[in-house]
Amino acid sequence: MIKLINNESFINYAFNQLSKDPIMESLINSLGHKINPTERYNRNYALAICNLIIEQQISFKAAITIKNKFKELIIGLSNPDIIKLDNNKVQSIGLSFRKVEYMKNVLIFFEKNNYEFENFTNKEVFEKLISIKGVGKWTCEMFLIFVLFRPDIFSFGDIALINSIKKNYNVNSRTEIEKIVNNYKPYRSIASLILWASVESDTFFKKSIS
């Protein structure tokens, strides 16, 4: 059975294990109460991925604004209804033409397929989703963390995560970063949530001067 990170007892256990790293322990003590693994969850998997596409390559604040506008735009609409929406109308909320196309690709994919992703391995999820034009590795990784709640995912393509490690651990090289991330196993998703919270709240580890 796959352990899920939306389970409070599992999160607390992961915190305990991750706290063997003194820097992560400090961040957990400061930020652990702020993390919410379910904040991007949507049982409508197509819409969950559409929201992840909105987030691609834009700031956290901009993504929230556009996602709220998208939510308002599609109130009361089924997935087939959203597919039929005029592309220009969807673009008007602040999306590029390409992103609108990608989102509709996702909606069409889920209309044609009825996969039980919760029963798939991480690799199987990747293989299915990556076949959709507009869905890349980062989007798959976010889907695994925030929708399927898989416990051991880390996105090396996420700039915020990498910058958080660089700032908290005072490292720069890929080798150093990979070594740190490897030590988070098998709780890399939980570590990622803490690292994101560090960036979003501008809270970073400071070595005490004795």
C-alpha positions as CSV (number, residue, x, y, z in Angstrom):
1,M,0.0,0.0,0.0
2,I,1.3,3.4,-1.0
3,K,1.7,5.8,2.0
4,L,0.0,9.2,1.3
5,I,1.3,12.6,2.5
6,N,-2.3,13.8,3.3
7,N,-2.1,11.7,6.5
8,E,-1.2,13.8,9.5
9,S,0.4,10.9,11.4
10,F,2.6,10.1,8.4
11,I,3.6,13.8,8.1
12,N,4.6,13.9,11.8
13,Y,6.6,10.7,11.4
14,A,8.3,12.2,8.3
15,F,9.1,15.4,10.2
16,N,10.7,13.3,12.9
17,Q,12.9,11.4,10.4
18,L,13.8,14.6,8.4
19,S,14.8,16.3,11.6
20,K,17.9,14.2,11.7
21,D,19.2,17.0,9.4
22,P,19.7,20.0,11.7
23,I,18.9,22.5,9.0
24,M,15.6,20.7,8.1
25,E,14.9,20.4,11.8
26,S,15.1,24.1,12.2
27,L,12.9,24.7,9.2
28,I,10.3,22.2,10.4
29,N,10.2,23.8,13.8
30,S,9.5,27.2,12.2
31,L,7.4,26.2,9.3
32,G,6.0,22.7,9.8
33,H,2.6,24.1,11.0
34,K,2.2,26.0,7.7
35,I,2.4,23.2,5.2
36,N,-0.8,21.9,3.6
37,P,-0.4,19.0,1.2
38,T,-4.0,19.3,0.0
39,E,-3.9,22.9,-1.1
40,R,-3.8,22.0,-4.8
41,Y,-5.9,18.9,-4.6
42,N,-8.9,18.5,-6.9
43,R,-10.7,15.2,-7.4
44,N,-11.3,16.3,-10.9
45,Y,-7.8,15.3,-12.1
46,A,-8.2,17.2,-15.4
47,L,-8.8,20.5,-13.7
48,A,-6.0,19.8,-11.2
49,I,-3.6,19.5,-14.1
50,C,-5.1,22.6,-15.8
51,N,-4.3,24.5,-12.6
52,L,-0.7,23.2,-12.6
53,I,-0.3,24.3,-16.2
54,I,-1.5,27.8,-15.2
55,E,1.3,27.7,-12.6
56,Q,4.0,26.9,-15.1
57,Q,6.8,29.5,-15.4
58,I,5.0,32.3,-13.6
59,S,5.2,33.7,-10.0
60,F,3.3,32.2,-7.1
61,K,1.1,35.4,-6.7
62,A,0.3,35.6,-10.4
63,A,-0.7,31.9,-10.5
64,I,-3.1,32.4,-7.6
65,T,-4.8,35.4,-9.4
66,I,-5.2,33.5,-12.7
67,K,-6.4,30.3,-11.0
68,N,-9.1,32.3,-9.2
69,K,-10.2,33.8,-12.5
70,F,-10.2,30.4,-14.1
71,K,-12.3,29.0,-11.2
72,E,-14.8,31.8,-11.7
73,L,-14.9,31.3,-15.5
74,I,-15.8,27.6,-15.2
75,I,-18.4,27.7,-12.4
76,G,-21.1,25.2,-13.2
77,L,-19.4,23.9,-16.3
78,S,-18.6,20.3,-17.0
79,N,-15.3,19.3,-18.5
80,P,-16.9,18.9,-22.0
81,D,-18.4,22.4,-21.5
82,I,-14.9,23.8,-20.7
83,I,-13.5,22.2,-23.8
84,K,-16.1,24.1,-25.9
85,L,-15.2,27.5,-24.4
86,D,-13.9,29.9,-26.9
87,N,-10.1,30.0,-26.6
88,N,-10.0,33.8,-26.7
89,K,-12.4,33.9,-23.7
90,V,-10.1,31.6,-21.7
91,Q,-7.0,33.6,-22.7
92,S,-8.7,36.8,-21.4
93,I,-8.1,35.7,-17.8
94,G,-4.3,36.1,-18.4
95,L,-3.3,32.9,-20.2
96,S,-1.2,32.5,-23.3
97,F,-2.8,30.9,-26.3
98,R,-0.4,27.9,-25.9
99,K,-1.4,27.3,-22.3
100,V,-5.1,27.3,-23.3
101,E,-4.3,24.7,-25.9
102,Y,-2.4,22.6,-23.3
103,M,-5.3,22.8,-20.8
104,K,-7.8,21.7,-23.5
105,N,-5.4,18.8,-24.4
106,V,-5.6,17.7,-20.8
107,L,-9.4,17.9,-20.6
108,I,-9.8,16.0,-23.9
109,F,-7.3,13.3,-22.6
110,F,-9.4,12.7,-19.5
111,E,-12.6,12.6,-21.5
112,K,-11.1,9.8,-23.6
113,N,-9.4,7.9,-20.8
114,N,-10.7,6.7,-17.4
115,Y,-7.4,5.7,-15.7
116,E,-7.3,5.0,-12.0
117,F,-4.1,6.9,-11.3
118,E,-4.2,6.4,-7.6
119,N,-3.5,2.7,-8.3
120,F,-0.6,3.4,-10.7
121,T,3.1,3.5,-9.8
122,N,4.9,6.8,-10.2
123,K,6.5,5.6,-13.4
124,E,3.1,4.6,-14.8
125,V,1.6,8.0,-13.9
126,F,4.5,9.7,-15.8
127,E,4.1,7.5,-18.8
128,K,0.4,8.3,-19.2
129,L,0.6,12.0,-18.4
130,I,3.7,12.8,-20.4
131,S,1.9,11.7,-23.5
132,I,-0.3,14.8,-23.3
133,K,1.1,17.8,-25.2
134,G,1.8,20.5,-22.7
135,V,2.4,18.2,-19.7
136,G,6.0,17.9,-18.9
137,K,8.1,16.4,-16.1
138,W,7.5,19.3,-13.6
139,T,3.7,19.0,-14.0
140,C,3.8,15.3,-13.5
141,E,5.9,15.7,-10.4
142,M,3.4,18.3,-9.0
143,F,0.5,16.0,-9.8
144,L,2.2,13.2,-7.9
145,I,2.8,15.4,-4.8
146,F,-0.4,17.5,-4.6
147,V,-3.0,15.2,-6.2
148,L,-1.9,11.7,-5.6
149,F,0.0,12.6,-2.4
150,R,3.0,10.5,-3.1
151,P,5.6,10.8,-0.4
152,D,9.0,10.7,-2.1
153,I,9.0,13.1,-5.0
154,F,11.4,16.0,-5.6
155,S,11.5,18.2,-8.7
156,F,15.0,19.3,-9.7
157,G,13.3,21.4,-12.3
158,D,11.6,23.6,-9.7
159,I,13.6,26.8,-9.4
160,A,12.1,27.7,-6.0
161,L,13.1,24.3,-4.5
162,I,16.6,24.6,-5.8
163,N,17.0,28.2,-4.6
164,S,15.6,27.2,-1.2
165,I,18.3,24.5,-0.8
166,K,21.0,26.9,-2.0
167,K,20.0,29.6,0.5
168,N,19.3,27.3,3.5
169,Y,22.4,25.1,3.1
170,N,24.7,27.6,1.5
171,V,25.6,25.4,-1.4
172,N,25.7,26.0,-5.1
173,S,26.8,22.9,-7.0
174,R,24.4,20.3,-8.5
175,T,26.4,17.5,-6.7
176,E,25.9,19.2,-3.3
177,I,22.2,19.7,-3.9
178,E,21.7,16.1,-5.1
179,K,23.5,14.8,-1.9
180,I,21.2,16.9,0.3
181,V,18.1,15.8,-1.5
182,N,19.2,12.1,-1.4
183,N,19.3,12.4,2.4
184,Y,15.6,13.3,2.4
185,K,14.6,9.9,1.0
186,P,12.0,8.5,1.4
187,Y,10.2,11.7,2.4
188,R,11.3,14.1,-0.4
189,S,7.7,15.3,-0.9
190,I,7.5,16.5,2.7
191,A,10.9,18.1,2.5
192,S,9.8,19.9,-0.6
193,L,6.7,21.3,1.2
194,I,9.0,22.7,3.9
195,L,11.5,24.1,1.3
196,W,8.7,25.8,-0.6
197,A,7.3,27.3,2.7
198,S,10.8,28.6,3.4
199,V,10.8,30.6,0.2
200,E,7.2,31.8,0.4
201,S,7.6,33.1,3.9
202,D,11.2,34.3,3.4
203,T,12.3,32.2,6.3
204,F,15.8,30.7,6.0
205,F,18.1,28.8,8.2
206,K,20.6,30.9,10.0
207,K,23.6,29.3,11.7
208,S,23.8,30.3,15.3
209,I,27.0,32.0,16.4
210,S,28.4,30.5,19.6
